[in-house]
Amino acid sequence: MFTVEECRKHLQSWLDADFALATGKSYQIGTQNLTRANAAEVRERIEYWKKQLELAQNGGRRRKIYGVIPRDR
């Protein structure tokens, strides 16, 4: 499990990469050089770190969301 701060750092790195790619630039994370061809991978990593951040903020528990379906009487 990651800390909230670690999740925020990683998420921000991938958001920065997404912005760079959207404006036609390349971006480097570690030794990996990302270009527009990596846009799908960047989006996947953004979603991954969003989920990790949510878990870290909730103490490792996912929030349960319940749907309500109205019924006619």
All heavy atoms as a GROMACS GRO file, in nm:
protein
  604
    1MET      N    1   0.084  -0.118   0.000
    1MET     CA    2   0.000   0.000   0.000
    1MET      C    3   0.089   0.124   0.000
    1MET      O    4   0.197   0.125   0.055
    1MET     CB    5  -0.092   0.000   0.121
    1MET     CG    6  -0.194   0.107   0.114
    1MET     SD    7  -0.332   0.068   0.222
    1MET     CE    8  -0.368   0.229   0.280
    2PHE      N    9   0.040   0.228  -0.062
    2PHE     CA   10   0.115   0.353  -0.075
    2PHE      C   11   0.058   0.457   0.021
    2PHE      O   12  -0.057   0.451   0.060
    2PHE     CB   13   0.103   0.407  -0.218
    2PHE     CG   14   0.155   0.313  -0.322
    2PHE    CD1   15   0.069   0.233  -0.395
    2PHE    CD2   16   0.290   0.305  -0.348
    2PHE    CE1   17   0.116   0.146  -0.491
    2PHE    CE2   18   0.339   0.219  -0.445
    2PHE     CZ   19   0.252   0.139  -0.517
    3THR      N   20   0.140   0.557   0.053
    3THR     CA   21   0.091   0.669   0.133
    3THR      C   22   0.016   0.765   0.041
    3THR      O   23   0.032   0.762  -0.081
    3THR     CB   24   0.205   0.744   0.202
    3THR    OG1   25   0.286   0.807   0.101
    3THR    CG2   26   0.290   0.651   0.288
    4VAL      N   27  -0.063   0.851   0.100
    4VAL     CA   28  -0.137   0.952   0.023
    4VAL      C   29  -0.038   1.039  -0.054
    4VAL      O   30  -0.059   1.068  -0.173
    4VAL     CB   31  -0.226   1.038   0.117
    4VAL    CG1   32  -0.285   1.156   0.042
    4VAL    CG2   33  -0.336   0.953   0.178
    5GLU      N   34   0.069   1.078   0.011
    5GLU     CA   35   0.168   1.166  -0.054
    5GLU      C   36   0.234   1.097  -0.173
    5GLU      O   37   0.253   1.159  -0.279
    5GLU     CB   38   0.273   1.212   0.046
    5GLU     CG   39   0.363   1.321  -0.006
    5GLU     CD   40   0.289   1.446  -0.052
    5GLU    OE1   41   0.189   1.485   0.011
    5GLU    OE2   42   0.332   1.505  -0.153
    6GLU      N   43   0.269   0.969  -0.159
    6GLU     CA   44   0.328   0.895  -0.271
    6GLU      C   45   0.231   0.888  -0.388
    6GLU      O   46   0.270   0.909  -0.504
    6GLU     CB   47   0.365   0.753  -0.228
    6GLU     CG   48   0.483   0.745  -0.135
    6GLU     CD   49   0.503   0.604  -0.081
    6GLU    OE1   50   0.402   0.536  -0.051
    6GLU    OE2   51   0.619   0.564  -0.069
    7CYS      N   52   0.106   0.861  -0.358
    7CYS     CA   53   0.004   0.853  -0.463
    7CYS      C   54  -0.012   0.986  -0.534
    7CYS      O   55  -0.022   0.991  -0.657
    7CYS     CB   56  -0.130   0.809  -0.405
    7CYS     SG   57  -0.131   0.640  -0.346
    8ARG      N   58  -0.014   1.092  -0.458
    8ARG     CA   59  -0.027   1.226  -0.519
    8ARG      C   60   0.090   1.258  -0.610
    8ARG      O   61   0.072   1.313  -0.719
    8ARG     CB   62  -0.041   1.332  -0.411
    8ARG     CG   63  -0.176   1.333  -0.346
    8ARG     CD   64  -0.192   1.447  -0.248
    8ARG     NE   65  -0.325   1.443  -0.191
    8ARG     CZ   66  -0.354   1.480  -0.068
    8ARG    NH1   67  -0.260   1.526   0.012
    8ARG    NH2   68  -0.477   1.473  -0.024
    9LYS      N   69   0.213   1.222  -0.568
    9LYS     CA   70   0.332   1.247  -0.650
    9LYS      C   71   0.324   1.169  -0.781
    9LYS      O   72   0.349   1.224  -0.888
    9LYS     CB   73   0.458   1.206  -0.575
    9LYS     CG   74   0.506   1.305  -0.475
    9LYS     CD   75   0.635   1.254  -0.413
    9LYS     CE   76   0.696   1.353  -0.319
    9LYS     NZ   77   0.822   1.301  -0.262
   10HIS      N   78   0.292   1.041  -0.771
   10HIS     CA   79   0.283   0.959  -0.892
   10HIS      C   80   0.170   1.008  -0.984
   10HIS      O   81   0.190   1.020  -1.106
   10HIS     CB   82   0.259   0.813  -0.856
   10HIS     CG   83   0.381   0.743  -0.807
   10HIS    ND1   84   0.480   0.699  -0.890
   10HIS    CD2   85   0.419   0.710  -0.682
   10HIS    CE1   86   0.575   0.641  -0.820
   10HIS    NE2   87   0.540   0.647  -0.692
   11LEU      N   88   0.055   1.036  -0.927
   11LEU     CA   89  -0.057   1.084  -1.006
   11LEU      C   90  -0.020   1.214  -1.076
   11LEU      O   91  -0.046   1.231  -1.196
   11LEU     CB   92  -0.182   1.103  -0.919
   11LEU     CG   93  -0.306   1.158  -0.989
   11LEU    CD1   94  -0.347   1.070  -1.106
   11LEU    CD2   95  -0.420   1.172  -0.889
   12GLN      N   96   0.044   1.306  -1.005
   12GLN     CA   97   0.082   1.433  -1.066
   12GLN      C   98   0.181   1.413  -1.180
   12GLN      O   99   0.173   1.479  -1.284
   12GLN     CB  100   0.139   1.530  -0.962
   12GLN     CG  101   0.159   1.670  -1.015
   12GLN     CD  102   0.030   1.731  -1.067
   12GLN    OE1  103  -0.070   1.736  -0.996
   12GLN    NE2  104   0.030   1.778  -1.191
   13SER      N  105   0.274   1.319  -1.164
   13SER     CA  106   0.370   1.290  -1.271
   13SER      C  107   0.299   1.245  -1.397
   13SER      O  108   0.331   1.289  -1.508
   13SER     CB  109   0.469   1.181  -1.228
   13SER     OG  110   0.553   1.228  -1.127
   14TRP      N  111   0.200   1.156  -1.381
   14TRP     CA  112   0.128   1.107  -1.498
   14TRP      C  113   0.034   1.213  -1.556
   14TRP      O  114   0.016   1.219  -1.677
   14TRP     CB  115   0.053   0.978  -1.464
   14TRP     CG  116   0.150   0.865  -1.448
   14TRP    CD1  117   0.196   0.812  -1.331
   14TRP    CD2  118   0.218   0.796  -1.552
   14TRP    NE1  119   0.288   0.714  -1.357
   14TRP    CE2  120   0.302   0.701  -1.492
   14TRP    CE3  121   0.215   0.803  -1.691
   14TRP    CZ2  122   0.384   0.614  -1.565
   14TRP    CZ3  123   0.296   0.716  -1.764
   14TRP    CH2  124   0.378   0.624  -1.702
   15LEU      N  125  -0.020   1.299  -1.471
   15LEU     CA  126  -0.101   1.410  -1.523
   15LEU      C  127  -0.014   1.508  -1.602
   15LEU      O  128  -0.056   1.559  -1.707
   15LEU     CB  129  -0.173   1.482  -1.409
   15LEU     CG  130  -0.287   1.404  -1.343
   15LEU    CD1  131  -0.334   1.476  -1.217
   15LEU    CD2  132  -0.402   1.383  -1.440
   16ASP      N  133   0.107   1.532  -1.553
   16ASP     CA  134   0.201   1.619  -1.626
   16ASP      C  135   0.237   1.557  -1.761
   16ASP      O  136   0.247   1.627  -1.862
   16ASP     CB  137   0.328   1.642  -1.543
   16ASP     CG  138   0.303   1.727  -1.419
   16ASP    OD1  139   0.197   1.794  -1.410
   16ASP    OD2  140   0.391   1.725  -1.330
   17ALA      N  141   0.257   1.426  -1.761
   17ALA     CA  142   0.288   1.356  -1.887
   17ALA      C  143   0.172   1.370  -1.984
   17ALA      O  144   0.192   1.398  -2.103
   17ALA     CB  145   0.317   1.209  -1.859
   18ASP      N  146   0.050   1.353  -1.934
   18ASP     CA  147  -0.068   1.366  -2.019
   18ASP      C  148  -0.076   1.505  -2.080
   18ASP      O  149  -0.104   1.521  -2.199
   18ASP     CB  150  -0.194   1.334  -1.938
   18ASP     CG  151  -0.319   1.333  -2.023
   18ASP    OD1  152  -0.321   1.259  -2.124
   18ASP    OD2  153  -0.414   1.405  -1.989
   19PHE      N  154  -0.050   1.607  -1.999
   19PHE     CA  155  -0.055   1.745  -2.050
   19PHE      C  156   0.052   1.768  -2.155
   19PHE      O  157   0.026   1.829  -2.259
   19PHE     CB  158  -0.039   1.845  -1.934
   19PHE     CG  159  -0.047   1.987  -1.981
   19PHE    CD1  160  -0.170   2.043  -2.011
   19PHE    CD2  161   0.066   2.064  -1.997
   19PHE    CE1  162  -0.179   2.174  -2.056
   19PHE    CE2  163   0.058   2.194  -2.041
   19PHE     CZ  164  -0.064   2.250  -2.071
   20ALA      N  165   0.173   1.717  -2.130
   20ALA     CA  166   0.281   1.734  -2.227
   20ALA      C  167   0.244   1.667  -2.359
   20ALA      O  168   0.263   1.725  -2.466
   20ALA     CB  169   0.411   1.675  -2.172
   21LEU      N  170   0.191   1.546  -2.352
   21LEU     CA  171   0.154   1.475  -2.475
   21LEU      C  172   0.040   1.546  -2.548
   21LEU      O  173   0.037   1.550  -2.670
   21LEU     CB  174   0.116   1.331  -2.443
   21LEU     CG  175   0.226   1.245  -2.380
   21LEU    CD1  176   0.174   1.104  -2.357
   21LEU    CD2  177   0.350   1.244  -2.466
   22ALA      N  178  -0.053   1.603  -2.473
   22ALA     CA  179  -0.166   1.674  -2.534
   22ALA      C  180  -0.121   1.799  -2.607
   22ALA      O  181  -0.187   1.844  -2.700
   22ALA     CB  182  -0.269   1.710  -2.427
   23THR      N  183  -0.008   1.855  -2.565
   23THR     CA  184   0.042   1.977  -2.630
   23THR      C  185   0.155   1.946  -2.728
   23THR      O  186   0.229   2.035  -2.767
   23THR     CB  187   0.090   2.078  -2.524
   23THR    OG1  188   0.189   2.018  -2.442
   23THR    CG2  189  -0.025   2.126  -2.439
   24GLY      N  190   0.169   1.818  -2.766
   24GLY     CA  191   0.265   1.780  -2.869
   24GLY      C  192   0.407   1.763  -2.824
   24GLY      O  193   0.499   1.760  -2.905
   25LYS      N  194   0.431   1.752  -2.695
   25LYS     CA  195   0.566   1.736  -2.642
   25LYS      C  196   0.586   1.592  -2.597
   25LYS      O  197   0.492   1.518  -2.577
   25LYS     CB  198   0.588   1.830  -2.525
   25LYS     CG  199   0.570   1.976  -2.561
   25LYS     CD  200   0.574   2.063  -2.439
   25LYS     CE  201   0.538   2.206  -2.477
   25LYS     NZ  202   0.488   2.282  -2.366
   26SER      N  203   0.711   1.555  -2.580
   26SER     CA  204   0.739   1.424  -2.520
   26SER      C  205   0.761   1.447  -2.370
   26SER      O  206   0.776   1.560  -2.325
   26SER     CB  207   0.862   1.360  -2.583
   26SER     OG  208   0.976   1.438  -2.559
   27TYR      N  209   0.762   1.338  -2.294
   27TYR     CA  210   0.774   1.349  -2.149
   27TYR      C  211   0.852   1.229  -2.099
   27TYR      O  212   0.838   1.119  -2.153
   27TYR     CB  213   0.635   1.351  -2.084
   27TYR     CG  214   0.636   1.388  -1.938
   27TYR    CD1  215   0.637   1.521  -1.898
   27TYR    CD2  216   0.636   1.291  -1.840
   27TYR    CE1  217   0.638   1.556  -1.764
   27TYR    CE2  218   0.637   1.324  -1.705
   27TYR     CZ  219   0.637   1.458  -1.668
   27TYR     OH  220   0.639   1.492  -1.535
   28GLN      N  221   0.933   1.248  -1.998
   28GLN     CA  222   1.012   1.139  -1.944
   28GLN      C  223   0.975   1.112  -1.798
   28GLN      O  224   0.969   1.203  -1.717
   28GLN     CB  225   1.161   1.171  -1.953
   28GLN     CG  226   1.248   1.053  -1.916
   28GLN     CD  227   1.393   1.074  -1.955
   28GLN    OE1  228   1.426   1.164  -2.031
   28GLN    NE2  229   1.479   0.991  -1.902
   29ILE      N  230   0.948   0.985  -1.770
   29ILE     CA  231   0.926   0.939  -1.632
   29ILE      C  232   1.030   0.831  -1.608
   29ILE      O  233   1.028   0.727  -1.673
   29ILE     CB  234   0.784   0.884  -1.611
   29ILE    CG1  235   0.682   0.996  -1.624
   29ILE    CG2  236   0.772   0.816  -1.475
   29ILE    CD1  237   0.538   0.954  -1.603
   30GLY      N  238   1.122   0.857  -1.518
   30GLY     CA  239   1.232   0.763  -1.496
   30GLY      C  240   1.315   0.754  -1.622
   30GLY      O  241   1.359   0.855  -1.676
   31THR      N  242   1.332   0.634  -1.673
   31THR     CA  243   1.408   0.614  -1.796
   31THR      C  244   1.317   0.600  -1.918
   31THR      O  245   1.365   0.583  -2.029
   31THR     CB  246   1.494   0.486  -1.786
   31THR    OG1  247   1.408   0.374  -1.762
   31THR    CG2  248   1.596   0.498  -1.673
   32GLN      N  249   1.187   0.608  -1.897
   32GLN     CA  250   1.091   0.590  -2.006
   32GLN      C  251   1.057   0.725  -2.070
   32GLN      O  252   1.013   0.817  -2.003
   32GLN     CB  253   0.963   0.524  -1.953
   32GLN     CG  254   0.865   0.490  -2.060
   32GLN     CD  255   0.743   0.419  -2.005
   32GLN    OE1  256   0.721   0.411  -1.884
   32GLN    NE2  257   0.660   0.367  -2.094
   33ASN      N  258   1.078   0.735  -2.201
   33ASN     CA  259   1.044   0.854  -2.276
   33ASN      C  260   0.908   0.833  -2.341
   33ASN      O  261   0.890   0.740  -2.419
   33ASN     CB  262   1.150   0.886  -2.382
   33ASN     CG  263   1.133   1.022  -2.440
   33ASN    OD1  264   1.089   1.114  -2.374
   33ASN    ND2  265   1.168   1.037  -2.566
   34LEU      N  266   0.811   0.915  -2.307
   34LEU     CA  267   0.674   0.898  -2.355
   34LEU      C  268   0.645   0.995  -2.469
   34LEU      O  269   0.685   1.110  -2.465
   34LEU     CB  270   0.575   0.923  -2.241
   34LEU     CG  271   0.594   0.836  -2.118
   34LEU    CD1  272   0.514   0.892  -2.001
   34LEU    CD2  273   0.555   0.693  -2.146
   35THR      N  274   0.575   0.944  -2.570
   35THR     CA  275   0.531   1.026  -2.682
   35THR      C  276   0.381   1.006  -2.699
   35THR      O  277   0.319   0.932  -2.624
   35THR     CB  278   0.603   0.985  -2.812
   35THR    OG1  279   0.566   0.851  -2.843
   35THR    CG2  280   0.755   0.997  -2.799
   36ARG      N  281   0.324   1.069  -2.801
   36ARG     CA  282   0.180   1.054  -2.823
   36ARG      C  283   0.138   0.909  -2.840
   36ARG      O  284   0.027   0.872  -2.809
   36ARG     CB  285   0.137   1.134  -2.945
   36ARG     CG  286   0.130   1.281  -2.917
   36ARG     CD  287   0.076   1.353  -3.038
   36ARG     NE  288   0.089   1.495  -3.016
   36ARG     CZ  289  -0.008   1.580  -3.037
   36ARG    NH1  290  -0.123   1.539  -3.083
   36ARG    NH2  291   0.010   1.708  -3.015
   37ALA      N  292   0.229   0.826  -2.887
   37ALA     CA  293   0.198   0.684  -2.905
   37ALA      C  294   0.169   0.616  -2.771
   37ALA      O  295   0.106   0.512  -2.766
   37ALA     CB  296   0.313   0.613  -2.975
   38ASN      N  297   0.214   0.677  -2.661
   38ASN     CA  298   0.195   0.620  -2.528
   38ASN      C  299   0.073   0.678  -2.456
   38ASN      O  300   0.055   0.655  -2.337
   38ASN     CB  301   0.318   0.647  -2.441
   38ASN     CG  302   0.444   0.591  -2.500
   38ASN    OD1  303   0.522   0.665  -2.558
   38ASN    ND2  304   0.465   0.462  -2.487
   39ALA      N  305  -0.012   0.752  -2.527
   39ALA     CA  306  -0.125   0.820  -2.462
   39ALA      C  307  -0.217   0.723  -2.389
   39ALA      O  308  -0.263   0.753  -2.278
   39ALA     CB  309  -0.203   0.902  -2.564
   40ALA      N  310  -0.245   0.608  -2.446
   40ALA     CA  311  -0.333   0.510  -2.380
   40ALA      C  312  -0.270   0.460  -2.250
   40ALA      O  313  -0.338   0.446  -2.148
   40ALA     CB  314  -0.362   0.393  -2.473
   41GLU      N  315  -0.139   0.434  -2.254
   41GLU     CA  316  -0.069   0.390  -2.133
   41GLU      C  317  -0.074   0.498  -2.025
   41GLU      O  318  -0.096   0.468  -1.908
   41GLU     CB  319   0.077   0.359  -2.166
   41GLU     CG  320   0.159   0.320  -2.045
   41GLU     CD  321   0.307   0.304  -2.076
   41GLU    OE1  322   0.348   0.314  -2.193
   41GLU    OE2  323   0.382   0.283  -1.980
   42VAL      N  324  -0.057   0.623  -2.064
   42VAL     CA  325  -0.062   0.734  -1.968
   42VAL      C  326  -0.199   0.741  -1.904
   42VAL      O  327  -0.211   0.754  -1.781
   42VAL     CB  328  -0.024   0.868  -2.036
   42VAL    CG1  329  -0.050   0.985  -1.943
   42VAL    CG2  330   0.122   0.865  -2.080
   43ARG      N  331  -0.305   0.728  -1.982
   43ARG     CA  332  -0.441   0.731  -1.926
   43ARG      C  333  -0.463   0.615  -1.829
   43ARG      O  334  -0.524   0.633  -1.723
   43ARG     CB  335  -0.545   0.727  -2.038
   43ARG     CG  336  -0.561   0.862  -2.107
   43ARG     CD  337  -0.681   0.862  -2.201
   43ARG     NE  338  -0.672   0.762  -2.305
   43ARG     CZ  339  -0.611   0.780  -2.423
   43ARG    NH1  340  -0.554   0.896  -2.450
   43ARG    NH2  341  -0.607   0.683  -2.512
   44GLU      N  342  -0.412   0.497  -1.863
   44GLU     CA  343  -0.424   0.381  -1.773
   44GLU      C  344  -0.353   0.408  -1.640
   44GLU      O  345  -0.406   0.376  -1.533
   44GLU     CB  346  -0.364   0.257  -1.838
   44GLU     CG  347  -0.448   0.199  -1.948
   44GLU     CD  348  -0.378   0.082  -2.017
   44GLU    OE1  349  -0.281   0.027  -1.961
   44GLU    OE2  350  -0.423   0.046  -2.127
   45ARG      N  351  -0.235   0.466  -1.647
   45ARG     CA  352  -0.159   0.494  -1.526
   45ARG      C  353  -0.227   0.602  -1.440
   45ARG      O  354  -0.224   0.597  -1.318
   45ARG     CB  355  -0.015   0.534  -1.558
   45ARG     CG  356   0.062   0.427  -1.634
   45ARG     CD  357   0.068   0.295  -1.560
   45ARG     NE  358   0.157   0.306  -1.449
   45ARG     CZ  359   0.174   0.213  -1.356
   45ARG    NH1  360   0.108   0.102  -1.361
   45ARG    NH2  361   0.257   0.232  -1.257
   46ILE      N  362  -0.289   0.700  -1.505
   46ILE     CA  363  -0.363   0.802  -1.432
   46ILE      C  364  -0.477   0.737  -1.354
   46ILE      O  365  -0.496   0.764  -1.235
   46ILE     CB  366  -0.416   0.912  -1.526
   46ILE    CG1  367  -0.300   0.998  -1.576
   46ILE    CG2  368  -0.522   1.000  -1.456
   46ILE    CD1  369  -0.336   1.095  -1.687
   47GLU      N  370  -0.552   0.649  -1.420
   47GLU     CA  371  -0.663   0.580  -1.352
   47GLU      C  372  -0.610   0.493  -1.237
   47GLU      O  373  -0.670   0.488  -1.130
   47GLU     CB  374  -0.744   0.496  -1.451
   47GLU     CG  375  -0.828   0.580  -1.545
   47GLU     CD  376  -0.919   0.677  -1.472
   47GLU    OE1  377  -0.989   0.637  -1.376
   47GLU    OE2  378  -0.921   0.796  -1.510
   48TYR      N  379  -0.497   0.424  -1.260
   48TYR     CA  380  -0.438   0.341  -1.156
   48TYR      C  381  -0.403   0.424  -1.033
   48TYR      O  382  -0.438   0.388  -0.921
   48TYR     CB  383  -0.312   0.271  -1.210
   48TYR     CG  384  -0.236   0.198  -1.103
   48TYR    CD1  385  -0.275   0.072  -1.061
   48TYR    CD2  386  -0.125   0.256  -1.041
   48TYR    CE1  387  -0.206   0.003  -0.962
   48TYR    CE2  388  -0.055   0.189  -0.942
   48TYR     CZ  389  -0.096   0.063  -0.903
   48TYR     OH  390  -0.028  -0.003  -0.804
   49TRP      N  391  -0.338   0.539  -1.054
   49TRP     CA  392  -0.295   0.620  -0.940
   49TRP      C  393  -0.412   0.691  -0.873
   49TRP      O  394  -0.410   0.717  -0.753
   49TRP     CB  395  -0.183   0.716  -0.979
   49TRP     CG  396  -0.055   0.640  -0.991
   49TRP    CD1  397   0.013   0.609  -1.104
   49TRP    CD2  398   0.017   0.577  -0.883
   49TRP    NE1  399   0.122   0.531  -1.074
   49TRP    CE2  400   0.127   0.512  -0.939
   49TRP    CE3  401  -0.001   0.572  -0.745
   49TRP    CZ2  402   0.219   0.440  -0.861
   49TRP    CZ3  403   0.090   0.502  -0.668
   49TRP    CH2  404   0.199   0.436  -0.725
   50LYS      N  405  -0.517   0.722  -0.948
   50LYS     CA  406  -0.638   0.776  -0.885
   50LYS      C  407  -0.697   0.674  -0.788
   50LYS      O  408  -0.736   0.709  -0.677
   50LYS     CB  409  -0.743   0.812  -0.991
   50LYS     CG  410  -0.720   0.941  -1.062
   50LYS     CD  411  -0.832   0.966  -1.161
   50LYS     CE  412  -0.816   1.096  -1.234
   50LYS     NZ  413  -0.926   1.119  -1.330
   51LYS      N  414  -0.702   0.548  -0.831
   51LYS     CA  415  -0.755   0.442  -0.744
   51LYS      C  416  -0.666   0.420  -0.623
   51LYS      O  417  -0.714   0.402  -0.511
   51LYS     CB  418  -0.772   0.312  -0.823
   51LYS     CG  419  -0.884   0.319  -0.922
   51LYS     CD  420  -0.893   0.193  -1.005
   51LYS     CE  421  -1.001   0.209  -1.112
   51LYS     NZ  422  -1.001   0.098  -1.205
   52GLN      N  423  -0.534   0.423  -0.644
   52GLN     CA  424  -0.442   0.405  -0.533
   52GLN      C  425  -0.455   0.519  -0.432
   52GLN      O  426  -0.450   0.498  -0.311
   52GLN     CB  427  -0.297   0.394  -0.582
   52GLN     CG  428  -0.269   0.268  -0.662
   52GLN     CD  429  -0.298   0.142  -0.583
   52GLN    OE1  430  -0.259   0.128  -0.468
   52GLN    NE2  431  -0.369   0.051  -0.646
   53LEU      N  432  -0.473   0.641  -0.482
   53LEU     CA  433  -0.491   0.756  -0.394
   53LEU      C  434  -0.619   0.741  -0.313
   53LEU      O  435  -0.621   0.766  -0.192
   53LEU     CB  436  -0.494   0.886  -0.476
   53LEU     CG  437  -0.518   1.015  -0.398
   53LEU    CD1  438  -0.413   1.034  -0.289
   53LEU    CD2  439  -0.520   1.134  -0.493
   54GLU      N  440  -0.726   0.699  -0.378
   54GLU     CA  441  -0.853   0.678  -0.307
   54GLU      C  442  -0.836   0.574  -0.196
   54GLU      O  443  -0.884   0.592  -0.085
   54GLU     CB  444  -0.962   0.635  -0.404
   54GLU     CG  445  -1.096   0.614  -0.338
   54GLU     CD  446  -1.202   0.562  -0.434
   54GLU    OE1  447  -1.190   0.586  -0.555
   54GLU    OE2  448  -1.296   0.498  -0.385
   55LEU      N  449  -0.767   0.464  -0.227
   55LEU     CA  450  -0.743   0.361  -0.127
   55LEU      C  451  -0.661   0.415  -0.010
   55LEU      O  452  -0.692   0.388   0.106
   55LEU     CB  453  -0.670   0.242  -0.189
   55LEU     CG  454  -0.753   0.148  -0.273
   55LEU    CD1  455  -0.663   0.046  -0.343
   55LEU    CD2  456  -0.855   0.075  -0.187
   56ALA      N  457  -0.558   0.491  -0.041
   56ALA     CA  458  -0.472   0.546   0.065
   56ALA      C  459  -0.551   0.643   0.154
   56ALA      O  460  -0.534   0.645   0.275
   56ALA     CB  461  -0.351   0.617   0.003
   57GLN      N  462  -0.638   0.722   0.093
   57GLN     CA  463  -0.718   0.818   0.170
   57GLN      C  464  -0.822   0.748   0.256
   57GLN      O  465  -0.864   0.801   0.358
   57GLN     CB  466  -0.785   0.918   0.076
   57GLN     CG  467  -0.687   1.014   0.013
   57GLN     CD  468  -0.750   1.100  -0.093
   57GLN    OE1  469  -0.844   1.060  -0.161
   57GLN    NE2  470  -0.696   1.220  -0.111
   58ASN      N  471  -0.866   0.629   0.214
   58ASN     CA  472  -0.970   0.557   0.288
   58ASN      C  473  -0.912   0.444   0.373
   58ASN      O  474  -0.985   0.353   0.410
   58ASN     CB  475  -1.073   0.499   0.190
   58ASN     CG  476  -1.153   0.607   0.123
   58ASN    OD1  477  -1.188   0.707   0.185
   58ASN    ND2  478  -1.182   0.589  -0.004
   59GLY      N  479  -0.785   0.448   0.402
   59GLY     CA  480  -0.724   0.347   0.487
   59GLY      C  481  -0.724   0.208   0.425
   59GLY      O  482  -0.730   0.109   0.496
   60GLY      N  483  -0.716   0.199   0.292
   60GLY     CA  484  -0.710   0.071   0.224
   60GLY      C  485  -0.845   0.011   0.190
   60GLY      O  486  -0.854  -0.098   0.137
   61ARG      N  487  -0.952   0.081   0.222
   61ARG     CA  488  -1.086   0.029   0.194
   61ARG      C  489  -1.146   0.106   0.077
   61ARG      O  490  -1.136   0.227   0.069
   61ARG     CB  491  -1.176   0.046   0.315
   61ARG     CG  492  -1.133  -0.035   0.435
   61ARG     CD  493  -1.231  -0.018   0.550
   61ARG     NE  494  -1.262   0.121   0.578
   61ARG     CZ  495  -1.196   0.198   0.664
   61ARG    NH1  496  -1.095   0.150   0.730
   61ARG    NH2  497  -1.232   0.322   0.685
   62ARG      N  498  -1.208   0.033  -0.011
   62ARG     CA  499  -1.282   0.097  -0.120
   62ARG      C  500  -1.419   0.138  -0.069
   62ARG      O  501  -1.479   0.068   0.011
   62ARG     CB  502  -1.300   0.002  -0.237
   62ARG     CG  503  -1.171  -0.029  -0.308
   62ARG     CD  504  -1.204  -0.092  -0.443
   62ARG     NE  505  -1.084  -0.136  -0.508
   62ARG     CZ  506  -1.015  -0.062  -0.593
   62ARG    NH1  507  -1.055   0.060  -0.621
   62ARG    NH2  508  -0.907  -0.108  -0.651
   63ARG      N  509  -1.464   0.253  -0.116
   63ARG     CA  510  -1.599   0.296  -0.078
   63ARG      C  511  -1.700   0.214  -0.156
   63ARG      O  512  -1.682   0.187  -0.273
   63ARG     CB  513  -1.619   0.444  -0.109
   63ARG     CG  514  -1.540   0.534  -0.019
   63ARG     CD  515  -1.575   0.676  -0.038
   63ARG     NE  516  -1.550   0.715  -0.178
   63ARG     CZ  517  -1.604   0.820  -0.236
   63ARG    NH1  518  -1.684   0.898  -0.170
   63ARG    NH2  519  -1.577   0.850  -0.360
   64LYS      N  520  -1.804   0.175  -0.088
   64LYS     CA  521  -1.912   0.104  -0.155
   64LYS      C  522  -2.016   0.205  -0.200
   64LYS      O  523  -2.054   0.294  -0.124
   64LYS     CB  524  -1.976   0.002  -0.061
   64LYS     CG  525  -1.884  -0.112  -0.027
   64LYS     CD  526  -1.954  -0.214   0.058
   64LYS     CE  527  -1.858  -0.325   0.092
   64LYS     NZ  528  -1.920  -0.428   0.173
   65ILE      N  529  -2.059   0.190  -0.322
   65ILE     CA  530  -2.159   0.280  -0.377
   65ILE      C  531  -2.284   0.196  -0.405
   65ILE      O  532  -2.276   0.094  -0.472
   65ILE     CB  533  -2.109   0.348  -0.505
   65ILE    CG1  534  -1.984   0.431  -0.473
   65ILE    CG2  535  -2.219   0.434  -0.567
   65ILE    CD1  536  -1.918   0.490  -0.595
   66TYR      N  537  -2.392   0.238  -0.351
   66TYR     CA  538  -2.518   0.167  -0.370
   66TYR      C  539  -2.607   0.248  -0.463
   66TYR      O  540  -2.618   0.369  -0.451
   66TYR     CB  541  -2.590   0.147  -0.236
   66TYR     CG  542  -2.510   0.062  -0.140
   66TYR    CD1  543  -2.430   0.120  -0.043
   66TYR    CD2  544  -2.514  -0.076  -0.148
   66TYR    CE1  545  -2.356   0.043   0.046
   66TYR    CE2  546  -2.442  -0.154  -0.061
   66TYR     CZ  547  -2.362  -0.095   0.036
   66TYR     OH  548  -2.290  -0.173   0.121
   67GLY      N  549  -2.672   0.179  -0.553
   67GLY     CA  550  -2.766   0.245  -0.643
   67GLY      C  551  -2.908   0.225  -0.593
   67GLY      O  552  -2.941   0.124  -0.533
   68VAL      N  553  -2.991   0.323  -0.615
   68VAL     CA  554  -3.131   0.314  -0.574
   68VAL      C  555  -3.215   0.321  -0.701
   68VAL      O  556  -3.198   0.408  -0.783
   68VAL     CB  557  -3.168   0.431  -0.480
   68VAL    CG1  558  -3.314   0.425  -0.445
   68VAL    CG2  559  -3.082   0.427  -0.357
   69ILE      N  560  -3.305   0.224  -0.715
   69ILE     CA  561  -3.394   0.220  -0.830
   69ILE      C  562  -3.534   0.251  -0.780
   69ILE      O  563  -3.591   0.175  -0.704
   69ILE     CB  564  -3.391   0.082  -0.897
   69ILE    CG1  565  -3.248   0.052  -0.942
   69ILE    CG2  566  -3.488   0.079  -1.014
   69ILE    CD1  567  -3.229  -0.089  -0.991
   70PRO      N  568  -3.588   0.366  -0.821
   70PRO     CA  569  -3.724   0.400  -0.778
   70PRO      C  570  -3.825   0.305  -0.843
   70PRO      O  571  -3.810   0.266  -0.958
   70PRO     CB  572  -3.744   0.542  -0.825
   70PRO     CG  573  -3.640   0.566  -0.927
   70PRO     CD  574  -3.530   0.469  -0.905
   71ARG      N  575  -3.925   0.269  -0.769
   71ARG     CA  576  -4.031   0.180  -0.820
   71ARG      C  577  -4.165   0.249  -0.812
   71ARG      O  578  -4.194   0.320  -0.715
   71ARG     CB  579  -4.036   0.051  -0.739
   71ARG     CG  580  -3.910  -0.028  -0.750
   71ARG     CD  581  -3.924  -0.156  -0.675
   71ARG     NE  582  -3.796  -0.225  -0.677
   71ARG     CZ  583  -3.781  -0.349  -0.642
   71ARG    NH1  584  -3.884  -0.418  -0.597
   71ARG    NH2  585  -3.664  -0.406  -0.645
   72ASP      N  586  -4.246   0.226  -0.912
   72ASP     CA  587  -4.382   0.278  -0.907
   72ASP      C  588  -4.464   0.188  -0.816
   72ASP      O  589  -4.448   0.067  -0.814
   72ASP     CB  590  -4.445   0.277  -1.047
   72ASP     CG  591  -4.376   0.377  -1.138
   72ASP    OD1  592  -4.321   0.475  -1.084
   72ASP    OD2  593  -4.377   0.357  -1.260
   73ARG      N  594  -4.554   0.246  -0.743
   73ARG     CA  595  -4.639   0.166  -0.652
   73ARG      C  596  -4.769   0.135  -0.713
   73ARG      O  597  -4.828   0.188  -0.790
   73ARG     CB  598  -4.659   0.239  -0.521
   73ARG     CG  599  -4.530   0.243  -0.444
   73ARG     CD  600  -4.556   0.306  -0.311
   73ARG     NE  601  -4.428   0.308  -0.239
   73ARG     CZ  602  -4.418   0.303  -0.112
   73ARG    NH1  603  -4.522   0.297  -0.038
   73ARG    NH2  604  -4.302   0.306  -0.055
   0.00000   0.00000   0.00000
